[in-house]
Amino acid sequence: MLKIRYGLIAMWMLLSAVVSAEAQVSVGISLPNVSIGINLPLYPELAPVPGYPVYYAPQLNANYFFYDGMYWVYQDDDWYASSWYNGPWGYVRPEVVPLYILRIPVRYYRQPPVYFRGWRQNSPPRWGQHWGHEWEQHRSGWDKWNRKSAPARAPLPVYQRQYSGDRYPRAEQQHTLHNQHYRYQPRDRAVREHYNQRVTHGAPAPAQRVGQEAPPARSPRQQDPQRSMPPRQRGSDDARSQPPYPNTHQQRGPAHQEQRQQQEAEPRKQQSPRGYDQEQRSQERGGSYDSNRGHGQGQNKDDDRERGRNH
């Protein structure tokens, strides 16, 4: 009997843990460079916000909404969006948050920040006061609209109920499943940009935030300047390897060589007129001149002949 009682108590504790897990949000979800502190073990129960094209999660201790085909979370003074109920989440800049998300009344924030205190429960948060005058000028008129012309709520992607726990798909699988089971297309232009970025083209890169301008893609014609330069011509390299002045002795005829010899002999004539005259006489006689000795070899032969006659 005692064993049966303990068994019933253990079963009751297990069931209580499962029920509480469905109604609570635990810390744990993390993304590359992004962590919003939300982890949902099951698909959340969503209820419509009366008079608004928005759903909220009354059983979650989080500012969790669904609007125009995407989930929206306000956590730590920042907005995040995802096409799946448990992320991955992308950061959304304040100046591009959809208008109907901004207009959700304060009372539907299940975990309102401290600065919400004292604000009217049936009115939207005072975003202009929180984000500053510059934001308010950029989003002028965000809190004024015709309530009768509010669009209808988008259908909930209930197919995601079957993907929970270990069956929750990875980011690359989410896009395929979402396109197969959810045919709704966002009507809000701001939502459409986020939706196309995360569903049609895939989730943004870890370092890039949703709503942030991406660098322009390089077209095929816009190549690297270093690669687009024409190859260096061989002629230009050969020209650089040549000496700065050509060898005129090899390129010009005998007349130019004789003229150049005369030009080269002129400085020697000026430096040693006597030696130059002896060199000239030696060349006329067919001899060679030794400048170190000061007379030519032809002249030595003449001196030898003169000595032979005397003897």
ChimeraX commands (.cxc) that place a marker at each C-alpha (Angstrom):
marker #1 position 0.00,0.00,0.00 radius 0.5
marker #1 position 2.86,2.33,0.85 radius 0.5
marker #1 position 4.53,1.64,-2.51 radius 0.5
marker #1 position 1.32,2.46,-4.37 radius 0.5
marker #1 position 1.02,5.76,-2.49 radius 0.5
marker #1 position 4.59,6.74,-3.36 radius 0.5
marker #1 position 3.95,5.77,-6.96 radius 0.5
marker #1 position 0.88,8.00,-7.16 radius 0.5
marker #1 position 2.79,10.89,-5.63 radius 0.5
marker #1 position 5.63,10.51,-8.14 radius 0.5
marker #1 position 3.16,10.36,-11.04 radius 0.5
marker #1 position 1.38,13.46,-9.79 radius 0.5
marker #1 position 4.68,15.37,-9.54 radius 0.5
marker #1 position 5.62,14.34,-13.06 radius 0.5
marker #1 position 2.28,15.51,-14.49 radius 0.5
marker #1 position 2.57,18.79,-12.60 radius 0.5
marker #1 position 6.00,19.39,-14.09 radius 0.5
marker #1 position 4.70,18.79,-17.62 radius 0.5
marker #1 position 1.73,21.14,-17.13 radius 0.5
marker #1 position 3.88,23.88,-15.64 radius 0.5
marker #1 position 6.36,23.55,-18.50 radius 0.5
marker #1 position 3.60,24.36,-20.97 radius 0.5
marker #1 position 2.75,27.58,-19.16 radius 0.5
marker #1 position 6.21,28.87,-18.37 radius 0.5
marker #1 position 9.03,30.44,-20.32 radius 0.5
marker #1 position 12.50,29.34,-19.37 radius 0.5
marker #1 position 15.85,30.91,-20.07 radius 0.5
marker #1 position 17.93,29.13,-22.64 radius 0.5
marker #1 position 17.46,30.11,-26.27 radius 0.5
marker #1 position 20.62,31.49,-27.73 radius 0.5
marker #1 position 21.72,32.41,-31.22 radius 0.5
marker #1 position 24.99,33.51,-32.74 radius 0.5
marker #1 position 25.51,36.99,-31.29 radius 0.5
marker #1 position 21.83,37.11,-30.18 radius 0.5
marker #1 position 20.26,35.81,-26.97 radius 0.5
marker #1 position 16.80,36.93,-25.90 radius 0.5
marker #1 position 16.34,34.66,-22.89 radius 0.5
marker #1 position 13.27,32.74,-24.16 radius 0.5
marker #1 position 12.82,29.01,-24.66 radius 0.5
marker #1 position 9.44,27.48,-25.43 radius 0.5
marker #1 position 9.15,23.70,-25.04 radius 0.5
marker #1 position 5.77,23.67,-26.81 radius 0.5
marker #1 position 3.80,25.78,-29.23 radius 0.5
marker #1 position 2.26,28.62,-27.14 radius 0.5
marker #1 position -1.43,29.30,-26.80 radius 0.5
marker #1 position -2.23,32.58,-28.55 radius 0.5
marker #1 position -5.29,34.78,-28.02 radius 0.5
marker #1 position -6.44,37.75,-30.13 radius 0.5
marker #1 position -6.01,41.30,-28.88 radius 0.5
marker #1 position -9.53,42.79,-29.20 radius 0.5
marker #1 position -9.71,45.41,-31.92 radius 0.5
marker #1 position -6.16,44.76,-33.19 radius 0.5
marker #1 position -4.79,42.43,-35.88 radius 0.5
marker #1 position -2.49,40.95,-33.25 radius 0.5
marker #1 position -2.32,37.85,-31.01 radius 0.5
marker #1 position -0.66,37.67,-27.62 radius 0.5
marker #1 position 0.36,34.79,-25.34 radius 0.5
marker #1 position -1.59,35.14,-22.07 radius 0.5
marker #1 position 0.04,32.10,-20.42 radius 0.5
marker #1 position 3.61,33.18,-21.02 radius 0.5
marker #1 position 5.59,35.40,-18.75 radius 0.5
marker #1 position 6.92,37.32,-21.75 radius 0.5
marker #1 position 5.94,40.11,-24.14 radius 0.5
marker #1 position 5.12,37.66,-26.89 radius 0.5
marker #1 position 2.93,38.51,-29.93 radius 0.5
marker #1 position 1.98,37.27,-33.38 radius 0.5
marker #1 position 1.24,39.71,-36.19 radius 0.5
marker #1 position 0.99,39.41,-39.99 radius 0.5
marker #1 position 2.59,35.97,-40.20 radius 0.5
marker #1 position 5.49,36.49,-37.79 radius 0.5
marker #1 position 6.20,36.25,-34.06 radius 0.5
marker #1 position 7.34,39.33,-32.17 radius 0.5
marker #1 position 9.01,39.59,-28.75 radius 0.5
marker #1 position 9.87,42.67,-26.73 radius 0.5
marker #1 position 12.76,41.74,-24.46 radius 0.5
marker #1 position 15.26,43.99,-22.65 radius 0.5
marker #1 position 14.05,47.12,-24.44 radius 0.5
marker #1 position 14.52,45.56,-27.90 radius 0.5
marker #1 position 12.20,44.02,-30.47 radius 0.5
marker #1 position 12.85,40.66,-32.12 radius 0.5
marker #1 position 11.05,38.80,-34.90 radius 0.5
marker #1 position 10.91,35.22,-36.15 radius 0.5
marker #1 position 8.87,33.07,-38.52 radius 0.5
marker #1 position 8.92,30.19,-35.98 radius 0.5
marker #1 position 7.54,30.26,-32.47 radius 0.5
marker #1 position 10.87,29.50,-30.76 radius 0.5
marker #1 position 13.24,31.37,-33.03 radius 0.5
marker #1 position 15.85,31.92,-34.19 radius 0.5
marker #1 position 15.17,35.58,-33.57 radius 0.5
marker #1 position 16.36,38.59,-35.48 radius 0.5
marker #1 position 16.78,42.04,-34.02 radius 0.5
marker #1 position 14.44,44.74,-35.34 radius 0.5
marker #1 position 15.51,48.38,-35.16 radius 0.5
marker #1 position 13.02,50.73,-33.44 radius 0.5
marker #1 position 12.52,52.83,-36.57 radius 0.5
marker #1 position 11.24,49.83,-38.59 radius 0.5
marker #1 position 9.03,48.09,-36.02 radius 0.5
marker #1 position 5.56,47.60,-37.62 radius 0.5
marker #1 position 2.95,50.17,-36.57 radius 0.5
marker #1 position 0.42,47.68,-35.22 radius 0.5
marker #1 position 3.10,46.15,-33.02 radius 0.5
marker #1 position 3.80,49.61,-31.60 radius 0.5
marker #1 position 0.07,50.15,-31.01 radius 0.5
marker #1 position -0.49,47.09,-28.78 radius 0.5
marker #1 position -1.94,48.35,-25.46 radius 0.5
marker #1 position 0.17,48.18,-22.33 radius 0.5
marker #1 position -2.12,45.67,-20.63 radius 0.5
marker #1 position -1.15,42.92,-23.09 radius 0.5
marker #1 position 2.51,43.05,-22.14 radius 0.5
marker #1 position 2.82,40.08,-19.76 radius 0.5
marker #1 position 6.27,41.21,-18.58 radius 0.5
marker #1 position 6.19,45.01,-18.87 radius 0.5
marker #1 position 9.40,46.93,-18.19 radius 0.5
marker #1 position 9.64,49.25,-15.20 radius 0.5
marker #1 position 9.16,52.43,-17.22 radius 0.5
marker #1 position 5.68,51.23,-18.27 radius 0.5
marker #1 position 4.43,52.00,-14.77 radius 0.5
marker #1 position 1.88,54.78,-14.61 radius 0.5
marker #1 position 1.01,54.51,-18.31 radius 0.5
marker #1 position -2.59,53.91,-19.35 radius 0.5
marker #1 position -3.34,50.21,-19.66 radius 0.5
marker #1 position -5.61,50.57,-22.69 radius 0.5
marker #1 position -3.18,52.80,-24.62 radius 0.5
marker #1 position 0.04,51.88,-26.41 radius 0.5
marker #1 position 3.37,52.49,-24.69 radius 0.5
marker #1 position 4.85,55.95,-24.93 radius 0.5
marker #1 position 7.50,55.02,-27.43 radius 0.5
marker #1 position 8.30,58.61,-28.27 radius 0.5
marker #1 position 9.14,59.27,-24.65 radius 0.5
marker #1 position 11.26,56.11,-24.47 radius 0.5
marker #1 position 13.11,56.31,-27.80 radius 0.5
marker #1 position 13.41,60.06,-28.02 radius 0.5
marker #1 position 12.29,63.00,-30.10 radius 0.5
marker #1 position 14.21,61.98,-33.20 radius 0.5
marker #1 position 12.42,58.61,-33.34 radius 0.5
marker #1 position 9.07,60.33,-32.79 radius 0.5
marker #1 position 9.68,62.64,-35.73 radius 0.5
marker #1 position 10.66,59.70,-37.92 radius 0.5
marker #1 position 7.52,57.73,-36.93 radius 0.5
marker #1 position 5.18,60.69,-36.78 radius 0.5
marker #1 position 1.50,59.66,-36.49 radius 0.5
marker #1 position 2.25,56.08,-35.43 radius 0.5
marker #1 position -0.38,56.27,-32.64 radius 0.5
marker #1 position -3.16,57.73,-34.82 radius 0.5
marker #1 position -5.24,55.44,-37.03 radius 0.5
marker #1 position -8.80,54.56,-37.90 radius 0.5
marker #1 position -9.67,51.57,-35.71 radius 0.5
marker #1 position -12.46,50.55,-38.05 radius 0.5
marker #1 position -10.01,50.11,-40.92 radius 0.5
marker #1 position -7.69,47.73,-39.06 radius 0.5
marker #1 position -6.78,44.70,-41.20 radius 0.5
marker #1 position -7.91,41.18,-40.35 radius 0.5
marker #1 position -5.65,38.95,-38.32 radius 0.5
marker #1 position -3.34,36.63,-40.18 radius 0.5
marker #1 position -3.96,32.89,-39.73 radius 0.5
marker #1 position -1.82,31.20,-37.13 radius 0.5
marker #1 position 0.80,28.72,-38.42 radius 0.5
marker #1 position -0.67,25.88,-36.36 radius 0.5
marker #1 position 1.33,23.31,-38.34 radius 0.5
marker #1 position 4.23,24.20,-36.02 radius 0.5
marker #1 position 2.49,22.45,-33.10 radius 0.5
marker #1 position 3.88,19.11,-34.20 radius 0.5
marker #1 position 7.45,20.43,-34.01 radius 0.5
marker #1 position 8.41,20.67,-30.36 radius 0.5
marker #1 position 11.25,19.56,-28.14 radius 0.5
marker #1 position 13.78,17.47,-30.04 radius 0.5
marker #1 position 11.68,17.73,-33.21 radius 0.5
marker #1 position 12.09,21.49,-33.42 radius 0.5
marker #1 position 13.69,22.08,-36.85 radius 0.5
marker #1 position 16.93,23.82,-37.53 radius 0.5
marker #1 position 17.01,27.20,-39.26 radius 0.5
marker #1 position 17.74,25.75,-42.70 radius 0.5
marker #1 position 14.84,23.28,-42.32 radius 0.5
marker #1 position 12.42,25.91,-41.08 radius 0.5
marker #1 position 12.33,27.76,-44.38 radius 0.5
marker #1 position 11.39,24.66,-46.34 radius 0.5
marker #1 position 8.66,23.61,-43.88 radius 0.5
marker #1 position 7.28,27.12,-43.65 radius 0.5
marker #1 position 7.01,27.49,-47.42 radius 0.5
marker #1 position 5.31,24.09,-47.67 radius 0.5
marker #1 position 2.68,24.54,-44.93 radius 0.5
marker #1 position 2.07,28.28,-44.63 radius 0.5
marker #1 position 0.79,30.07,-47.73 radius 0.5
marker #1 position 0.03,33.41,-46.11 radius 0.5
marker #1 position 1.97,36.41,-47.39 radius 0.5
marker #1 position 2.39,39.52,-45.18 radius 0.5
marker #1 position 0.48,42.63,-46.14 radius 0.5
marker #1 position 2.37,45.08,-43.98 radius 0.5
marker #1 position 5.34,46.43,-45.93 radius 0.5
marker #1 position 7.64,46.47,-42.89 radius 0.5
marker #1 position 6.69,42.88,-42.03 radius 0.5
marker #1 position 7.14,41.82,-45.63 radius 0.5
marker #1 position 10.76,42.99,-45.55 radius 0.5
marker #1 position 11.48,40.94,-42.42 radius 0.5
marker #1 position 9.51,37.99,-43.77 radius 0.5
marker #1 position 11.34,37.91,-47.11 radius 0.5
marker #1 position 14.66,38.26,-45.38 radius 0.5
marker #1 position 14.06,35.36,-43.00 radius 0.5
marker #1 position 11.76,33.02,-44.97 radius 0.5
marker #1 position 12.30,33.62,-48.66 radius 0.5
marker #1 position 16.02,34.35,-48.59 radius 0.5
marker #1 position 16.90,32.64,-45.33 radius 0.5
marker #1 position 17.82,33.94,-41.91 radius 0.5
marker #1 position 20.23,36.88,-41.75 radius 0.5
marker #1 position 23.89,36.32,-41.05 radius 0.5
marker #1 position 24.88,36.24,-37.37 radius 0.5
marker #1 position 26.52,39.67,-37.46 radius 0.5
marker #1 position 23.62,41.26,-39.38 radius 0.5
marker #1 position 20.43,42.45,-37.74 radius 0.5
marker #1 position 16.97,42.43,-39.26 radius 0.5
marker #1 position 16.16,45.87,-40.59 radius 0.5
marker #1 position 19.83,46.75,-41.01 radius 0.5
marker #1 position 20.98,47.73,-44.46 radius 0.5
marker #1 position 23.16,45.07,-46.01 radius 0.5
marker #1 position 26.19,45.99,-48.13 radius 0.5
marker #1 position 25.37,46.18,-51.85 radius 0.5
marker #1 position 26.04,43.02,-53.77 radius 0.5
marker #1 position 28.88,43.19,-56.22 radius 0.5
marker #1 position 27.76,42.73,-59.79 radius 0.5
marker #1 position 29.71,40.46,-62.15 radius 0.5
marker #1 position 31.07,43.49,-63.96 radius 0.5
marker #1 position 32.37,45.11,-60.78 radius 0.5
marker #1 position 35.58,43.22,-60.36 radius 0.5
marker #1 position 38.54,43.78,-58.13 radius 0.5
marker #1 position 40.55,46.76,-59.45 radius 0.5
marker #1 position 43.74,44.76,-59.19 radius 0.5
marker #1 position 42.23,41.92,-61.20 radius 0.5
marker #1 position 40.66,44.22,-63.80 radius 0.5
marker #1 position 44.03,45.82,-64.76 radius 0.5
marker #1 position 45.41,44.49,-68.08 radius 0.5
marker #1 position 48.48,42.26,-67.85 radius 0.5
marker #1 position 51.79,44.08,-68.10 radius 0.5
marker #1 position 53.15,44.03,-71.64 radius 0.5
marker #1 position 56.46,42.36,-72.29 radius 0.5
marker #1 position 57.72,45.34,-74.24 radius 0.5
marker #1 position 57.49,47.62,-71.23 radius 0.5
marker #1 position 59.58,45.24,-69.10 radius 0.5
marker #1 position 62.19,44.86,-71.85 radius 0.5
marker #1 position 62.41,48.61,-72.19 radius 0.5
marker #1 position 63.05,48.97,-68.47 radius 0.5
marker #1 position 65.81,46.35,-68.60 radius 0.5
marker #1 position 67.68,48.22,-71.39 radius 0.5
marker #1 position 70.39,50.76,-70.51 radius 0.5
marker #1 position 69.22,54.39,-70.52 radius 0.5
marker #1 position 71.38,55.25,-73.54 radius 0.5
marker #1 position 71.98,53.03,-76.63 radius 0.5
marker #1 position 75.41,51.82,-77.74 radius 0.5
marker #1 position 76.03,54.17,-80.62 radius 0.5
marker #1 position 79.30,52.43,-81.61 radius 0.5
marker #1 position 77.38,49.34,-82.63 radius 0.5
marker #1 position 74.43,51.06,-84.25 radius 0.5
marker #1 position 76.23,53.66,-86.39 radius 0.5
marker #1 position 78.70,53.46,-89.30 radius 0.5
marker #1 position 82.49,54.01,-89.65 radius 0.5
marker #1 position 82.12,57.73,-90.24 radius 0.5
marker #1 position 80.49,58.21,-86.89 radius 0.5
marker #1 position 83.14,56.08,-85.19 radius 0.5
marker #1 position 85.93,58.21,-86.66 radius 0.5
marker #1 position 84.14,61.36,-85.54 radius 0.5
marker #1 position 83.74,59.94,-82.06 radius 0.5
marker #1 position 87.42,59.01,-81.87 radius 0.5
marker #1 position 88.34,62.57,-82.72 radius 0.5
marker #1 position 86.00,63.84,-80.00 radius 0.5
marker #1 position 87.56,61.48,-77.47 radius 0.5
marker #1 position 91.10,62.49,-78.51 radius 0.5
marker #1 position 90.41,66.20,-78.08 radius 0.5
marker #1 position 90.57,66.17,-74.25 radius 0.5
marker #1 position 93.82,64.19,-74.33 radius 0.5
marker #1 position 95.32,66.70,-76.71 radius 0.5
marker #1 position 94.47,69.48,-74.35 radius 0.5
marker #1 position 95.91,67.67,-71.34 radius 0.5
marker #1 position 99.24,66.56,-73.03 radius 0.5
marker #1 position 99.88,68.22,-76.42 radius 0.5
marker #1 position 103.35,66.62,-76.75 radius 0.5
marker #1 position 102.09,63.16,-76.05 radius 0.5
marker #1 position 99.25,63.64,-78.44 radius 0.5
marker #1 position 101.59,64.69,-81.31 radius 0.5
marker #1 position 103.73,61.63,-80.70 radius 0.5
marker #1 position 100.63,59.44,-80.73 radius 0.5
marker #1 position 99.51,60.92,-84.03 radius 0.5
marker #1 position 102.92,60.38,-85.67 radius 0.5
marker #1 position 103.00,56.82,-84.34 radius 0.5
marker #1 position 99.57,56.06,-85.81 radius 0.5
marker #1 position 100.60,57.52,-89.19 radius 0.5
marker #1 position 103.70,55.22,-89.21 radius 0.5
marker #1 position 101.57,52.20,-88.33 radius 0.5
marker #1 position 102.81,51.86,-84.75 radius 0.5
marker #1 position 101.10,52.08,-81.40 radius 0.5
marker #1 position 101.62,54.60,-78.69 radius 0.5
marker #1 position 102.43,53.84,-75.09 radius 0.5
marker #1 position 101.18,56.74,-73.06 radius 0.5
marker #1 position 103.01,55.61,-69.94 radius 0.5
marker #1 position 106.44,55.85,-71.61 radius 0.5
marker #1 position 105.65,59.02,-73.50 radius 0.5
marker #1 position 106.59,57.77,-77.02 radius 0.5
marker #1 position 105.33,55.21,-79.57 radius 0.5
marker #1 position 106.63,51.82,-80.58 radius 0.5
marker #1 position 106.97,53.01,-84.19 radius 0.5
marker #1 position 109.41,55.67,-83.08 radius 0.5
marker #1 position 111.56,53.01,-81.31 radius 0.5
marker #1 position 111.99,51.16,-84.59 radius 0.5
marker #1 position 113.25,54.32,-86.30 radius 0.5
marker #1 position 115.79,54.86,-83.52 radius 0.5
marker #1 position 117.09,51.31,-83.91 radius 0.5
marker #1 position 117.63,51.83,-87.67 radius 0.5
marker #1 position 119.50,55.07,-87.00 radius 0.5
marker #1 position 121.84,53.35,-84.57 radius 0.5
marker #1 position 122.56,50.60,-87.20 radius 0.5
marker #1 position 123.72,53.17,-89.77 radius 0.5
marker #1 position 126.04,54.88,-87.33 radius 0.5
marker #1 position 127.69,51.65,-86.41 radius 0.5
marker link #1:1,2 radius 0.2
marker link #1:2,3 radius 0.2
marker link #1:3,4 radius 0.2
marker link #1:4,5 radius 0.2
marker link #1:5,6 radius 0.2
marker link #1:6,7 radius 0.2
marker link #1:7,8 radius 0.2
marker link #1:8,9 radius 0.2
marker link #1:9,10 radius 0.2
marker link #1:10,11 radius 0.2
marker link #1:11,12 radius 0.2
marker link #1:12,13 radius 0.2
marker link #1:13,14 radius 0.2
marker link #1:14,15 radius 0.2
marker link #1:15,16 radius 0.2
marker link #1:16,17 radius 0.2
marker link #1:17,18 radius 0.2
marker link #1:18,19 radius 0.2
marker link #1:19,20 radius 0.2
marker link #1:20,21 radius 0.2
marker link #1:21,22 radius 0.2
marker link #1:22,23 radius 0.2
marker link #1:23,24 radius 0.2
marker link #1:24,25 radius 0.2
marker link #1:25,26 radius 0.2
marker link #1:26,27 radius 0.2
marker link #1:27,28 radius 0.2
marker link #1:28,29 radius 0.2
marker link #1:29,30 radius 0.2
marker link #1:30,31 radius 0.2
marker link #1:31,32 radius 0.2
marker link #1:32,33 radius 0.2
marker link #1:33,34 radius 0.2
marker link #1:34,35 radius 0.2
marker link #1:35,36 radius 0.2
marker link #1:36,37 radius 0.2
marker link #1:37,38 radius 0.2
marker link #1:38,39 radius 0.2
marker link #1:39,40 radius 0.2
marker link #1:40,41 radius 0.2
marker link #1:41,42 radius 0.2
marker link #1:42,43 radius 0.2
marker link #1:43,44 radius 0.2
marker link #1:44,45 radius 0.2
marker link #1:45,46 radius 0.2
marker link #1:46,47 radius 0.2
marker link #1:47,48 radius 0.2
marker link #1:48,49 radius 0.2
marker link #1:49,50 radius 0.2
marker link #1:50,51 radius 0.2
marker link #1:51,52 radius 0.2
marker link #1:52,53 radius 0.2
marker link #1:53,54 radius 0.2
marker link #1:54,55 radius 0.2
marker link #1:55,56 radius 0.2
marker link #1:56,57 radius 0.2
marker link #1:57,58 radius 0.2
marker link #1:58,59 radius 0.2
marker link #1:59,60 radius 0.2
marker link #1:60,61 radius 0.2
marker link #1:61,62 radius 0.2
marker link #1:62,63 radius 0.2
marker link #1:63,64 radius 0.2
marker link #1:64,65 radius 0.2
marker link #1:65,66 radius 0.2
marker link #1:66,67 radius 0.2
marker link #1:67,68 radius 0.2
marker link #1:68,69 radius 0.2
marker link #1:69,70 radius 0.2
marker link #1:70,71 radius 0.2
marker link #1:71,72 radius 0.2
marker link #1:72,73 radius 0.2
marker link #1:73,74 radius 0.2
marker link #1:74,75 radius 0.2
marker link #1:75,76 radius 0.2
marker link #1:76,77 radius 0.2
marker link #1:77,78 radius 0.2
marker link #1:78,79 radius 0.2
marker link #1:79,80 radius 0.2
marker link #1:80,81 radius 0.2
marker link #1:81,82 radius 0.2
marker link #1:82,83 radius 0.2
marker link #1:83,84 radius 0.2
marker link #1:84,85 radius 0.2
marker link #1:85,86 radius 0.2
marker link #1:86,87 radius 0.2
marker link #1:87,88 radius 0.2
marker link #1:88,89 radius 0.2
marker link #1:89,90 radius 0.2
marker link #1:90,91 radius 0.2
marker link #1:91,92 radius 0.2
marker link #1:92,93 radius 0.2
marker link #1:93,94 radius 0.2
marker link #1:94,95 radius 0.2
marker link #1:95,96 radius 0.2
marker link #1:96,97 radius 0.2
marker link #1:97,98 radius 0.2
marker link #1:98,99 radius 0.2
marker link #1:99,100 radius 0.2
marker link #1:100,101 radius 0.2
marker link #1:101,102 radius 0.2
marker link #1:102,103 radius 0.2
marker link #1:103,104 radius 0.2
marker link #1:104,105 radius 0.2
marker link #1:105,106 radius 0.2
marker link #1:106,107 radius 0.2
marker link #1:107,108 radius 0.2
marker link #1:108,109 radius 0.2
marker link #1:109,110 radius 0.2
marker link #1:110,111 radius 0.2
marker link #1:111,112 radius 0.2
marker link #1:112,113 radius 0.2
marker link #1:113,114 radius 0.2
marker link #1:114,115 radius 0.2
marker link #1:115,116 radius 0.2
marker link #1:116,117 radius 0.2
marker link #1:117,118 radius 0.2
marker link #1:118,119 radius 0.2
marker link #1:119,120 radius 0.2
marker link #1:120,121 radius 0.2
marker link #1:121,122 radius 0.2
marker link #1:122,123 radius 0.2
marker link #1:123,124 radius 0.2
marker link #1:124,125 radius 0.2
marker link #1:125,126 radius 0.2
marker link #1:126,127 radius 0.2
marker link #1:127,128 radius 0.2
marker link #1:128,129 radius 0.2
marker link #1:129,130 radius 0.2
marker link #1:130,131 radius 0.2
marker link #1:131,132 radius 0.2
marker link #1:132,133 radius 0.2
marker link #1:133,134 radius 0.2
marker link #1:134,135 radius 0.2
marker link #1:135,136 radius 0.2
marker link #1:136,137 radius 0.2
marker link #1:137,138 radius 0.2
marker link #1:138,139 radius 0.2
marker link #1:139,140 radius 0.2
marker link #1:140,141 radius 0.2
marker link #1:141,142 radius 0.2
marker link #1:142,143 radius 0.2
marker link #1:143,144 radius 0.2
marker link #1:144,145 radius 0.2
marker link #1:145,146 radius 0.2
marker link #1:146,147 radius 0.2
marker link #1:147,148 radius 0.2
marker link #1:148,149 radius 0.2
marker link #1:149,150 radius 0.2
marker link #1:150,151 radius 0.2
marker link #1:151,152 radius 0.2
marker link #1:152,153 radius 0.2
marker link #1:153,154 radius 0.2
marker link #1:154,155 radius 0.2
marker link #1:155,156 radius 0.2
marker link #1:156,157 radius 0.2
marker link #1:157,158 radius 0.2
marker link #1:158,159 radius 0.2
marker link #1:159,160 radius 0.2
marker link #1:160,161 radius 0.2
marker link #1:161,162 radius 0.2
marker link #1:162,163 radius 0.2
marker link #1:163,164 radius 0.2
marker link #1:164,165 radius 0.2
marker link #1:165,166 radius 0.2
marker link #1:166,167 radius 0.2
marker link #1:167,168 radius 0.2
marker link #1:168,169 radius 0.2
marker link #1:169,170 radius 0.2
marker link #1:170,171 radius 0.2
marker link #1:171,172 radius 0.2
marker link #1:172,173 radius 0.2
marker link #1:173,174 radius 0.2
marker link #1:174,175 radius 0.2
marker link #1:175,176 radius 0.2
marker link #1:176,177 radius 0.2
marker link #1:177,178 radius 0.2
marker link #1:178,179 radius 0.2
marker link #1:179,180 radius 0.2
marker link #1:180,181 radius 0.2
marker link #1:181,182 radius 0.2
marker link #1:182,183 radius 0.2
marker link #1:183,184 radius 0.2
marker link #1:184,185 radius 0.2
marker link #1:185,186 radius 0.2
marker link #1:186,187 radius 0.2
marker link #1:187,188 radius 0.2
marker link #1:188,189 radius 0.2
marker link #1:189,190 radius 0.2
marker link #1:190,191 radius 0.2
marker link #1:191,192 radius 0.2
marker link #1:192,193 radius 0.2
marker link #1:193,194 radius 0.2
marker link #1:194,195 radius 0.2
marker link #1:195,196 radius 0.2
marker link #1:196,197 radius 0.2
marker link #1:197,198 radius 0.2
marker link #1:198,199 radius 0.2
marker link #1:199,200 radius 0.2
marker link #1:200,201 radius 0.2
marker link #1:201,202 radius 0.2
marker link #1:202,203 radius 0.2
marker link #1:203,204 radius 0.2
marker link #1:204,205 radius 0.2
marker link #1:205,206 radius 0.2
marker link #1:206,207 radius 0.2
marker link #1:207,208 radius 0.2
marker link #1:208,209 radius 0.2
marker link #1:209,210 radius 0.2
marker link #1:210,211 radius 0.2
marker link #1:211,212 radius 0.2
marker link #1:212,213 radius 0.2
marker link #1:213,214 radius 0.2
marker link #1:214,215 radius 0.2
marker link #1:215,216 radius 0.2
marker link #1:216,217 radius 0.2
marker link #1:217,218 radius 0.2
marker link #1:218,219 radius 0.2
marker link #1:219,220 radius 0.2
marker link #1:220,221 radius 0.2
marker link #1:221,222 radius 0.2
marker link #1:222,223 radius 0.2
marker link #1:223,224 radius 0.2
marker link #1:224,225 radius 0.2
marker link #1:225,226 radius 0.2
marker link #1:226,227 radius 0.2
marker link #1:227,228 radius 0.2
marker link #1:228,229 radius 0.2
marker link #1:229,230 radius 0.2
marker link #1:230,231 radius 0.2
marker link #1:231,232 radius 0.2
marker link #1:232,233 radius 0.2
marker link #1:233,234 radius 0.2
marker link #1:234,235 radius 0.2
marker link #1:235,236 radius 0.2
marker link #1:236,237 radius 0.2
marker link #1:237,238 radius 0.2
marker link #1:238,239 radius 0.2
marker link #1:239,240 radius 0.2
marker link #1:240,241 radius 0.2
marker link #1:241,242 radius 0.2
marker link #1:242,243 radius 0.2
marker link #1:243,244 radius 0.2
marker link #1:244,245 radius 0.2
marker link #1:245,246 radius 0.2
marker link #1:246,247 radius 0.2
marker link #1:247,248 radius 0.2
marker link #1:248,249 radius 0.2
marker link #1:249,250 radius 0.2
marker link #1:250,251 radius 0.2
marker link #1:251,252 radius 0.2
marker link #1:252,253 radius 0.2
marker link #1:253,254 radius 0.2
marker link #1:254,255 radius 0.2
marker link #1:255,256 radius 0.2
marker link #1:256,257 radius 0.2
marker link #1:257,258 radius 0.2
marker link #1:258,259 radius 0.2
marker link #1:259,260 radius 0.2
marker link #1:260,261 radius 0.2
marker link #1:261,262 radius 0.2
marker link #1:262,263 radius 0.2
marker link #1:263,264 radius 0.2
marker link #1:264,265 radius 0.2
marker link #1:265,266 radius 0.2
marker link #1:266,267 radius 0.2
marker link #1:267,268 radius 0.2
marker link #1:268,269 radius 0.2
marker link #1:269,270 radius 0.2
marker link #1:270,271 radius 0.2
marker link #1:271,272 radius 0.2
marker link #1:272,273 radius 0.2
marker link #1:273,274 radius 0.2
marker link #1:274,275 radius 0.2
marker link #1:275,276 radius 0.2
marker link #1:276,277 radius 0.2
marker link #1:277,278 radius 0.2
marker link #1:278,279 radius 0.2
marker link #1:279,280 radius 0.2
marker link #1:280,281 radius 0.2
marker link #1:281,282 radius 0.2
marker link #1:282,283 radius 0.2
marker link #1:283,284 radius 0.2
marker link #1:284,285 radius 0.2
marker link #1:285,286 radius 0.2
marker link #1:286,287 radius 0.2
marker link #1:287,288 radius 0.2
marker link #1:288,289 radius 0.2
marker link #1:289,290 radius 0.2
marker link #1:290,291 radius 0.2
marker link #1:291,292 radius 0.2
marker link #1:292,293 radius 0.2
marker link #1:293,294 radius 0.2
marker link #1:294,295 radius 0.2
marker link #1:295,296 radius 0.2
marker link #1:296,297 radius 0.2
marker link #1:297,298 radius 0.2
marker link #1:298,299 radius 0.2
marker link #1:299,300 radius 0.2
marker link #1:300,301 radius 0.2
marker link #1:301,302 radius 0.2
marker link #1:302,303 radius 0.2
marker link #1:303,304 radius 0.2
marker link #1:304,305 radius 0.2
marker link #1:305,306 radius 0.2
marker link #1:306,307 radius 0.2
marker link #1:307,308 radius 0.2
marker link #1:308,309 radius 0.2
marker link #1:309,310 radius 0.2
marker link #1:310,311 radius 0.2
view
